[in-house]
Amino acid sequence: MPERQSEWLTKKQAALRLVVSASTIARRGIPWQDDPRPFKIRIRILQLDEGGKPLPRYFGPDVDALLLERPHSAFQKVFGRGGQVTLPGFKL
């Protein structure tokens, strides 16, 4: 049975999942709202323990959605941003 991943991630966990910097995650963060926004990660300030410090947590499904929305950089190098293959001296 696959391990269930947490719905709430630290900035570092979100950055590692997307293979980007923590500052990139912070720039994409928006305060919680009921509806997701494209290319944004909703944040809630959560207090995980009684008497604990409230900390920002990033919504895991929004982080995962960025994986699907973001073209892979290797794909862009080969196919370009528009998905068109451009090879010197070759025409389709």
C-alpha positions in Angstrom: 0.0 0.0 0.0 1.5 3.4 -1.0 2.3 5.8 1.8 -0.1 8.7 2.0 1.6 12.0 1.7 0.7 14.9 4.0 -1.7 17.5 2.6 0.2 20.2 4.3 3.9 20.8 3.5 6.6 23.1 4.9 8.2 25.5 2.4 11.3 23.2 2.2 9.2 20.1 1.6 7.2 21.8 -1.2 10.5 23.1 -2.8 12.0 19.6 -2.7 8.9 18.0 -4.3 9.0 20.5 -7.2 12.8 20.7 -7.3 12.8 24.5 -7.0 14.1 27.0 -4.4 12.2 27.8 -1.3 11.9 31.4 -2.5 10.1 30.2 -5.6 7.6 28.4 -3.3 7.2 31.6 -1.2 6.5 33.7 -4.4 3.7 31.3 -5.5 2.1 31.2 -2.0 -1.3 32.9 -1.5 -3.5 33.1 1.5 -6.1 30.3 1.8 -9.2 30.5 -0.3 -11.7 27.8 -1.2 -11.0 27.7 -4.9 -7.5 26.9 -6.3 -5.7 29.4 -8.5 -3.6 28.3 -11.4 0.2 28.3 -10.7 -0.4 29.3 -7.0 -0.1 27.4 -3.8 -2.6 28.1 -1.0 -1.2 28.6 2.4 -2.7 28.2 5.9 -1.1 29.2 9.2 -1.4 26.0 11.3 -0.6 25.4 14.9 0.3 21.7 15.0 0.8 21.3 18.8 -1.0 22.8 21.8 1.1 25.8 22.7 3.2 25.4 19.6 4.2 28.2 17.3 1.7 28.8 14.3 3.6 28.1 11.1 2.8 28.5 7.4 2.0 25.3 5.6 1.6 24.9 1.9 -1.3 22.8 0.5 0.1 19.6 -1.0 -2.5 19.2 -3.8 -1.7 22.7 -5.1 2.0 21.8 -5.1 1.3 18.6 -7.0 -0.8 20.5 -9.5 2.2 22.6 -10.3 4.0 19.4 -11.3 1.4 18.8 -14.0 1.1 22.5 -15.1 4.9 23.1 -15.5 6.5 21.9 -18.7 9.6 19.9 -18.0 12.8 21.9 -18.7 14.3 19.1 -20.8 11.1 19.1 -23.0 11.5 22.9 -23.5 15.1 22.5 -24.6 14.2 19.9 -27.2 10.7 21.1 -28.3 10.7 24.8 -27.3 7.9 26.4 -25.3 5.3 25.9 -28.0 5.9 22.2 -28.4 7.3 22.8 -32.0 10.4 20.8 -33.0 13.0 23.0 -34.5 16.0 21.3 -36.0 18.5 23.2 -38.2 18.1 22.4 -41.9 15.0 20.3 -41.4 11.5 21.3 -42.4 8.2 19.5 -41.8 
